[in-house]
Amino acid sequence: MNTVIIGAGFTGVQLAKRLINEKNDVVLIDNDDDIIRHAGNILDCKLIQADGNNLKTLEDAGIAKADALITLTENDEINMITCSMVDSVYPALLKIARVRNYAYYVNAGEAARKHADTFSGKHRPLYGIDFMIHPDIEAAEAIVKAVEHGAVSDIVTFGDKFELTALEVAQGSSFDSVALKDLRKLADFKFIVVFVESGGTSSLPFGDSILHAGDRIGILTETVNLPRLLPLCGAKLDALRKIVMVGAGRIGTNVADHLIEKNKQPFYKNLFGGAATKKVNNFVIVDSNKERCKEACERFPTAKVLCGDITDESLVKEEGLDKFDLLIAATHNHEMNMIISAYMESLGVDKAIALVAQSQFADIARKLGVKVPIPLRDTIVDSIMSHLHGKNVTGIHTVSGGAFELVECDLPSSSKFSGKALKDVAKPGEYLLLLIKKIGATDYEIPGGNTVLSAGDHLVLIEKTGDKKVLERFSS
């Protein structure tokens, strides 16, 4: 795949690194000489110091032969106009734009839904952009998903039944000092250990591997089994009755929209004890900006909004925030999110979800005691990568600090694996096939060694990040 990326900031560099690791050709463009020089020290690809919204620059970069254009500058208008300009000349090129202006994102989505019939025909997509990526939306969705699943870990869901969660093996728990091949004896339901983090390294599991206290493991099971699975690791799933969220900006607003405004859903009633129509103290929003607090009061009348500094211990004690079940740190200051989370947990808050910059900071946050760090930039790169692997790949999620990718894909008729049993194509240590949804099935199932793969099956597998040959075997 040939990809042109405009914008060599952190996200652009991380995306380029992922693509290069998969043996793709990448051209990275930025008009800042220092940024390009820095990118050149860590990337093995073609770099151009120029304005990316110039068609001649793009044609010199090989846009005519490229498969995708991704615009990641700090300027929304430049990202959108560049895609629109390129679309007018190269309409077949896949175009992805990062857009931070919420109005642009929402208006484009509403227009596409309202005129779905028009855009499903021969008309080009709105603004010539095939996919818009909004960082705040991606972050809010990840936070909400973690809350809905008890804030025990970062969660990846598959269909309506299955989810993958990462848990730490507690000392003296049922999993402590047990070989992986013996874990099945401890439960009467199906689950799969997907990856193991031990001693600073990540690996795909082998049956003879022995788990130890402090190891972090990824476990796939049906959602209904989670309450029975957690105690085996020494964890517990507590009801989240009282939540305090720090940050009333765009991310926090989107989180609150899901957790408060959709108060007719059974989830909300279970979360807050059914008190959804009156003023309650079960959901508290804290922000130091008076204007944002005023807007939050008007938008969320059932929540309690506090205008103040969450690090002010007198505020915390006066409002009893140290006795809450969950803290959500959703400000745009990612370092502060980690500090706030660790601080509040030290005061007595049971769990914390912290929005952090990237997976490396997520590791630091866990060492500080933060239960669920959400790496924003990794989430954005995953979203973009999901759109770059062709129509057979429908989703990509990095796990274990970016060491592995969970890939959702459809098995094409051209695949050499079609018609073969799983036991005949398995490669332990190289990849694992975790779930399969057969044609006509309503949901996934965990496959066995005798499960036969058929063209059109929807698969979920885990592979080492950047191991392109594995994905090619299943999706092409």
C-alpha positions as CSV (number, residue, x, y, z in Angstrom):
1,M,0.0,0.0,0.0
2,N,1.2,3.5,-0.9
3,T,0.1,6.1,1.6
4,V,0.6,9.9,1.8
5,I,0.3,11.4,5.2
6,I,0.1,15.2,5.7
7,G,1.1,16.3,9.2
8,A,4.1,14.9,11.0
9,G,2.9,15.4,14.6
10,F,2.8,12.6,17.1
11,T,-0.2,10.9,15.5
12,G,1.2,11.2,12.0
13,V,4.5,9.7,13.1
14,Q,2.8,6.9,15.0
15,L,0.6,6.1,12.0
16,A,3.6,6.2,9.6
17,K,5.5,3.8,12.0
18,R,2.7,1.3,12.0
19,L,2.4,1.4,8.2
20,I,6.2,1.1,7.7
21,N,6.3,-1.9,10.0
22,E,3.7,-3.6,7.8
23,K,6.1,-3.0,4.8
24,N,4.0,-0.2,3.3
25,D,5.4,2.7,1.3
26,V,4.8,6.0,3.2
27,V,5.4,9.6,2.3
28,L,5.2,12.0,5.2
29,I,4.7,15.8,4.5
30,D,4.9,18.7,6.9
31,N,5.8,22.4,6.4
32,D,7.8,22.6,9.6
33,D,11.5,21.9,9.1
34,D,12.2,20.9,12.7
35,I,9.3,18.5,12.8
36,I,10.4,16.8,9.6
37,R,14.0,16.6,10.8
38,H,12.7,14.9,14.0
39,A,10.6,12.5,12.1
40,G,13.5,11.6,9.9
41,N,15.5,10.5,12.9
42,I,12.9,7.8,13.7
43,L,11.2,6.8,10.4
44,D,12.5,5.0,7.4
45,C,10.3,6.7,4.7
46,K,10.3,9.6,2.3
47,L,9.8,12.9,4.0
48,I,9.0,16.2,2.4
49,Q,9.2,19.6,4.0
50,A,6.4,21.6,2.2
51,D,2.8,22.7,2.4
52,G,0.7,19.6,2.0
53,N,-2.3,21.4,0.6
54,N,-0.4,22.2,-2.6
55,L,-1.4,19.9,-5.5
56,K,2.1,20.1,-7.1
57,T,3.7,19.0,-3.9
58,L,1.3,16.1,-3.6
59,E,1.9,15.0,-7.2
60,D,5.7,15.2,-6.7
61,A,5.0,13.0,-3.6
62,G,3.4,10.4,-5.9
63,I,-0.3,11.0,-5.0
64,A,-1.3,9.8,-8.5
65,K,-0.1,6.2,-7.6
66,A,-1.1,6.3,-3.9
67,D,-3.8,4.2,-2.3
68,A,-4.7,6.6,0.5
69,L,-4.3,10.2,1.6
70,I,-4.5,11.0,5.4
71,T,-4.6,14.6,6.5
72,L,-3.5,15.1,10.2
73,T,-2.5,18.8,10.4
74,E,-3.5,20.9,13.4
75,N,-5.8,22.9,11.0
76,D,-9.2,21.3,10.3
77,E,-9.9,23.5,7.3
78,I,-6.5,22.5,5.7
79,N,-7.3,18.8,6.3
80,M,-10.7,19.1,4.7
81,I,-9.8,21.4,1.8
82,T,-6.8,19.2,0.9
83,C,-9.0,16.1,0.7
84,S,-11.6,18.0,-1.3
85,M,-8.9,19.3,-3.7
86,V,-7.4,15.9,-4.2
87,D,-10.8,14.3,-4.6
88,S,-11.6,16.5,-7.6
89,V,-8.5,15.2,-9.4
90,Y,-8.1,11.7,-7.9
91,P,-11.6,10.5,-6.9
92,A,-10.6,6.8,-6.5
93,L,-8.1,7.6,-3.8
94,L,-9.1,6.8,-0.2
95,K,-9.2,10.0,1.8
96,I,-9.2,10.3,5.6
97,A,-9.2,13.5,7.6
98,R,-8.8,14.3,11.2
99,V,-11.3,16.9,12.2
100,R,-11.4,18.5,15.7
101,N,-14.2,21.0,15.1
102,Y,-17.3,19.2,16.5
103,A,-19.6,21.2,14.3
104,Y,-17.9,20.0,11.1
105,Y,-18.0,16.4,12.2
106,V,-21.7,16.5,13.3
107,N,-22.9,18.4,10.3
108,A,-21.1,16.1,7.9
109,G,-22.6,13.1,9.6
110,E,-26.1,14.5,9.6
111,A,-25.9,15.4,5.9
112,A,-24.7,11.9,5.0
113,R,-27.5,10.3,7.0
114,K,-30.2,12.7,5.6
115,H,-29.1,12.2,2.0
116,A,-28.0,8.6,2.3
117,D,-29.6,7.6,-1.0
118,T,-27.7,10.4,-2.8
119,F,-24.3,9.5,-1.3
120,S,-24.8,5.8,-1.9
121,G,-25.0,6.3,-5.6
122,K,-22.4,7.9,-7.9
123,H,-22.0,11.0,-5.9
124,R,-18.7,11.6,-4.1
125,P,-18.7,11.7,-0.3
126,L,-19.2,15.0,1.5
127,Y,-16.1,17.3,1.0
128,G,-14.5,14.4,-0.8
129,I,-13.6,12.8,2.5
130,D,-14.3,9.0,2.8
131,F,-13.8,9.0,6.6
132,M,-13.6,11.7,9.2
133,I,-11.8,11.0,12.5
134,H,-12.7,13.1,15.5
135,P,-10.3,12.5,18.4
136,D,-12.8,13.6,21.1
137,I,-15.5,11.3,19.8
138,E,-13.0,8.4,19.7
139,A,-11.9,9.2,23.3
140,A,-15.4,9.6,24.7
141,E,-16.6,6.3,23.2
142,A,-13.6,4.4,24.7
143,I,-14.3,6.0,28.1
144,V,-18.0,5.1,28.0
145,K,-17.3,1.5,27.0
146,A,-15.0,1.2,30.0
147,V,-17.6,2.6,32.4
148,E,-20.4,0.3,31.0
149,H,-18.2,-2.7,31.7
150,G,-17.4,-1.8,35.3
151,A,-14.2,0.1,34.9
152,V,-12.1,-3.1,35.5
153,S,-10.0,-2.6,32.4
154,D,-9.8,-1.3,28.9
155,I,-12.4,-3.3,27.0
156,V,-12.8,-4.5,23.4
157,T,-16.2,-5.8,22.6
158,F,-17.2,-8.2,19.7
159,G,-20.8,-8.5,18.8
160,D,-23.4,-8.6,21.5
161,K,-21.9,-11.5,23.6
162,F,-18.1,-11.3,23.8
163,E,-15.5,-9.0,25.2
164,L,-11.8,-8.9,25.8
165,T,-10.6,-7.5,29.1
166,A,-7.1,-7.2,30.5
167,L,-6.6,-8.1,34.2
168,E,-3.8,-8.4,36.6
169,V,-3.3,-11.7,38.4
170,A,-3.4,-11.1,42.1
171,Q,-1.2,-12.9,44.6
172,G,-2.9,-15.9,46.0
173,S,-5.7,-15.9,43.4
174,S,-6.9,-19.0,41.6
175,F,-4.8,-18.1,38.5
176,D,-1.6,-17.5,40.5
177,S,1.2,-20.1,39.8
178,V,-1.1,-22.1,37.4
179,A,-0.1,-23.3,33.9
180,L,-2.3,-21.9,31.1
181,K,-3.3,-25.4,30.1
182,D,-4.8,-26.0,33.5
183,L,-6.9,-22.8,33.7
184,R,-9.9,-24.4,32.0
185,K,-10.3,-26.7,35.1
186,L,-11.1,-23.7,37.2
187,A,-14.3,-22.7,35.4
188,D,-17.3,-24.3,33.8
189,F,-17.5,-21.7,31.1
190,K,-15.4,-21.0,28.0
191,F,-12.7,-18.3,28.0
192,I,-9.4,-17.7,26.2
193,V,-6.2,-16.2,27.5
194,V,-5.3,-14.0,24.5
195,F,-2.0,-12.5,25.6
196,V,0.3,-12.4,28.7
197,E,2.4,-9.5,29.9
198,S,5.1,-10.7,32.3
199,G,8.4,-9.2,33.3
200,G,8.0,-6.3,30.9
201,T,7.4,-8.5,27.8
202,S,4.3,-9.4,26.0
203,S,3.6,-12.8,24.4
204,L,1.0,-15.0,22.9
205,P,0.1,-17.8,25.3
206,F,1.4,-21.4,25.3
207,G,-0.1,-24.2,27.3
208,D,2.9,-24.7,29.4
209,S,3.3,-21.1,30.4
210,I,2.8,-20.5,34.1
211,L,1.0,-17.3,35.3
212,H,2.4,-15.4,38.3
213,A,1.1,-12.7,40.6
214,G,1.6,-9.4,38.9
215,D,1.2,-10.7,35.3
216,R,-1.3,-8.9,33.2
217,I,-3.4,-11.1,31.0
218,G,-5.9,-10.5,28.2
219,I,-9.0,-12.7,28.6
220,L,-11.8,-13.2,26.0
221,T,-15.1,-14.5,27.3
222,E,-18.8,-13.9,27.0
223,T,-19.9,-10.8,28.9
224,V,-22.3,-12.7,31.1
225,N,-19.3,-14.7,32.4
226,L,-17.3,-11.7,33.5
227,P,-18.6,-11.6,37.1
228,R,-17.5,-15.2,37.6
229,L,-14.2,-14.7,35.8
230,L,-12.9,-11.7,37.7
231,P,-12.6,-13.4,41.1
232,L,-10.4,-16.1,39.6
233,C,-7.8,-13.3,38.9
234,G,-8.4,-11.7,42.3
235,A,-10.5,-8.8,40.9
236,K,-14.0,-7.8,41.6
237,L,-16.9,-6.1,39.7
238,D,-18.5,-3.5,41.9
239,A,-21.5,-1.5,41.1
240,L,-20.6,2.1,40.0
241,R,-23.2,4.0,41.9
242,K,-21.4,7.3,42.3
243,I,-19.2,8.8,39.6
244,V,-17.2,12.0,39.5
245,M,-16.0,13.3,36.2
246,V,-13.2,15.9,35.9
247,G,-13.5,17.9,32.7
248,A,-16.5,19.6,31.1
249,G,-15.0,20.1,27.7
250,R,-15.9,18.3,24.5
251,I,-14.7,14.9,25.7
252,G,-16.5,15.2,29.0
253,T,-19.6,16.5,27.4
254,N,-19.8,13.5,25.1
255,V,-19.2,11.1,28.0
256,A,-21.9,12.7,30.0
257,D,-24.3,12.6,27.0
258,H,-24.0,8.9,27.0
259,L,-24.1,8.3,30.8
260,I,-26.8,10.9,31.7
261,E,-28.9,12.0,28.8
262,K,-29.7,8.4,27.7
263,N,-31.3,7.9,31.1
264,K,-34.1,5.7,29.9
265,Q,-31.8,2.9,29.2
266,P,-31.6,0.0,31.7
267,F,-27.9,0.6,32.0
268,Y,-28.4,4.0,33.5
269,K,-30.9,2.7,36.0
270,N,-28.5,0.0,37.1
271,L,-25.6,2.5,37.3
272,F,-27.3,5.2,39.4
273,G,-30.0,3.2,41.1
274,G,-32.8,4.4,38.9
275,A,-32.7,8.1,40.0
276,A,-32.6,9.5,36.5
277,T,-35.3,12.2,36.5
278,K,-34.4,14.3,39.5
279,K,-31.4,16.2,40.8
280,V,-29.0,13.7,42.3
281,N,-25.4,13.6,43.6
282,N,-24.6,10.3,41.9
283,F,-23.0,12.0,38.9
284,V,-20.8,15.0,39.6
285,I,-19.0,17.1,37.0
286,V,-16.0,19.1,38.2
287,D,-14.2,21.8,36.1
288,S,-12.3,25.0,37.0
289,N,-13.7,27.0,34.0
290,K,-16.8,29.0,34.9
291,E,-18.1,29.1,31.3
292,R,-17.8,25.4,30.8
293,C,-19.5,24.8,34.2
294,K,-22.4,27.1,33.3
295,E,-22.9,25.2,30.0
296,A,-22.7,21.8,31.9
297,C,-25.4,23.0,34.4
298,E,-27.7,23.9,31.5
299,R,-27.1,20.7,29.5
300,F,-27.2,18.2,32.4
301,P,-29.8,19.3,34.9
302,T,-29.8,15.9,36.7
303,A,-26.0,16.2,37.4
304,K,-24.3,18.2,40.1
305,V,-21.7,20.6,38.6
306,L,-18.9,21.9,40.8
307,C,-16.7,24.8,39.6
308,G,-13.4,24.3,41.3
309,D,-10.1,22.5,41.4
310,I,-10.3,18.8,42.0
311,T,-6.8,18.8,43.6
312,D,-8.2,21.1,46.4
313,E,-8.6,18.6,49.2
314,S,-11.1,20.8,51.0
315,L,-13.4,20.6,48.0
316,V,-13.0,16.9,47.8
317,K,-13.8,16.4,51.5
318,E,-16.6,18.9,51.6
319,E,-18.4,17.2,48.7
320,G,-17.4,13.7,49.8
321,L,-15.8,13.0,46.4
322,D,-13.2,10.7,48.0
323,K,-16.0,8.2,48.8
324,F,-17.2,7.9,45.1
325,D,-16.9,4.6,43.3
326,L,-15.3,6.0,40.1
327,L,-13.4,9.0,38.9
328,I,-13.2,9.8,35.2
329,A,-10.4,12.2,34.3
330,A,-11.3,13.5,30.8
331,T,-9.4,16.8,30.5
332,H,-7.2,17.6,27.5
333,N,-4.2,17.8,29.9
334,H,-3.2,14.1,29.8
335,E,-0.5,14.4,32.4
336,M,-2.9,16.0,34.8
337,N,-5.4,13.2,34.2
338,M,-2.9,10.7,35.5
339,I,-2.0,12.8,38.5
340,I,-5.7,13.5,39.4
341,S,-6.5,9.8,39.1
342,A,-3.7,8.6,41.3
343,Y,-4.4,11.4,43.8
344,M,-8.1,10.6,44.1
345,E,-7.4,6.9,44.4
346,S,-5.0,7.7,47.2
347,L,-7.8,9.5,49.0
348,G,-10.2,6.6,48.7
349,V,-11.9,6.6,45.3
350,D,-12.1,2.9,44.3
351,K,-11.4,3.2,40.6
352,A,-10.3,5.7,38.0
353,I,-10.4,6.1,34.3
354,A,-7.8,8.5,32.9
355,L,-7.4,9.8,29.4
356,V,-3.7,9.7,28.5
357,A,-1.7,10.5,25.4
358,Q,-0.4,7.1,24.3
359,S,0.2,3.5,25.3
360,Q,3.6,4.3,26.9
361,F,1.8,6.7,29.3
362,A,-0.9,4.1,29.9
363,D,1.9,1.8,31.3
364,I,3.0,4.6,33.6
365,A,-0.5,5.3,34.7
366,R,-1.1,1.6,35.7
367,K,2.1,1.7,37.7
368,L,0.7,4.7,39.5
369,G,-2.4,2.7,40.3
370,V,-4.8,4.0,37.7
371,K,-7.2,1.2,36.9
372,V,-8.1,2.1,33.3
373,P,-5.9,4.4,31.3
374,I,-7.3,5.3,27.8
375,P,-4.5,6.0,25.3
376,L,-6.1,8.7,23.0
377,R,-3.5,8.7,20.2
378,D,-3.4,4.9,19.9
379,T,-7.2,4.9,19.7
380,I,-7.0,7.4,16.8
381,V,-4.3,5.4,14.9
382,D,-6.3,2.2,15.4
383,S,-9.4,3.9,13.9
384,I,-7.4,5.1,10.8
385,M,-5.7,1.7,10.4
386,S,-9.1,0.0,10.3
387,H,-10.0,1.9,7.1
388,L,-6.7,1.2,5.4
389,H,-6.7,-2.6,5.0
390,G,-9.4,-3.0,2.4
391,K,-13.0,-3.9,2.5
392,N,-12.4,-7.3,4.1
393,V,-10.9,-5.8,7.3
394,T,-13.6,-4.1,9.4
395,G,-11.7,-3.3,12.6
396,I,-8.3,-3.1,14.2
397,H,-7.6,-2.6,17.9
398,T,-4.1,-2.6,19.5
399,V,-3.7,-4.2,22.9
400,S,-0.9,-4.9,25.4
401,G,0.7,-1.5,24.9
402,G,0.6,-1.8,21.1
403,A,2.4,-5.2,21.0
404,F,-0.5,-7.0,19.4
405,E,-3.4,-6.2,17.1
406,L,-6.9,-7.6,17.3
407,V,-8.1,-7.8,13.7
408,E,-11.7,-8.2,12.6
409,C,-12.0,-9.4,9.0
410,D,-14.1,-11.4,6.5
411,L,-12.5,-14.5,5.0
412,P,-12.6,-14.0,1.2
413,S,-13.2,-16.8,-1.3
414,S,-9.6,-16.3,-2.5
415,S,-8.1,-17.2,0.9
416,K,-6.1,-20.5,1.0
417,F,-7.6,-21.1,4.4
418,S,-11.2,-21.4,3.1
419,G,-12.5,-24.9,3.5
420,K,-9.8,-25.9,6.0
421,A,-10.2,-26.8,9.7
422,L,-8.7,-24.5,12.2
423,K,-6.3,-27.2,13.6
424,D,-4.8,-27.4,10.1
425,V,-4.0,-23.7,9.8
426,A,-3.2,-22.8,13.4
427,K,0.2,-21.2,14.1
428,P,0.7,-21.1,17.9
429,G,2.9,-18.2,18.9
430,E,2.3,-16.4,15.6
431,Y,-1.4,-15.7,15.7
432,L,-4.6,-17.0,17.4
433,L,-8.0,-17.2,15.9
434,L,-10.3,-16.1,18.7
435,L,-13.8,-15.8,17.4
436,I,-15.8,-16.7,14.3
437,K,-19.2,-15.7,13.1
438,K,-20.5,-18.1,10.4
439,I,-22.6,-16.9,7.5
440,G,-26.1,-16.5,8.7
441,A,-25.2,-16.5,12.4
442,T,-26.3,-13.7,14.7
443,D,-23.2,-13.6,16.8
444,Y,-19.7,-14.9,17.3
445,E,-18.6,-18.2,18.8
446,I,-15.3,-19.4,20.1
447,P,-14.0,-21.9,17.5
448,G,-12.5,-25.3,18.2
449,G,-9.8,-27.2,16.4
450,N,-12.4,-28.9,14.1
451,T,-14.1,-25.7,13.1
452,V,-14.0,-25.4,9.3
453,L,-13.4,-21.9,7.9
454,S,-15.6,-20.9,5.0
455,A,-15.6,-17.9,2.6
456,G,-17.7,-15.1,4.1
457,D,-17.0,-16.1,7.7
458,H,-16.3,-13.1,9.9
459,L,-13.2,-13.7,12.0
460,V,-11.4,-12.1,15.0
461,L,-7.7,-12.9,15.3
462,I,-4.8,-11.6,17.3
463,E,-1.4,-11.1,15.7
464,K,1.9,-9.3,16.4
465,T,1.5,-5.6,15.4
466,G,2.9,-5.1,12.0
467,D,2.9,-8.8,11.0
468,K,1.4,-8.1,7.6
469,K,1.7,-11.7,6.3
470,V,-0.7,-13.0,8.9
471,L,-3.4,-10.5,7.9
472,E,-2.8,-11.3,4.2
473,R,-3.4,-15.0,4.8
474,F,-6.8,-14.3,6.2
475,S,-8.1,-11.2,4.3
476,S,-6.7,-11.6,0.8
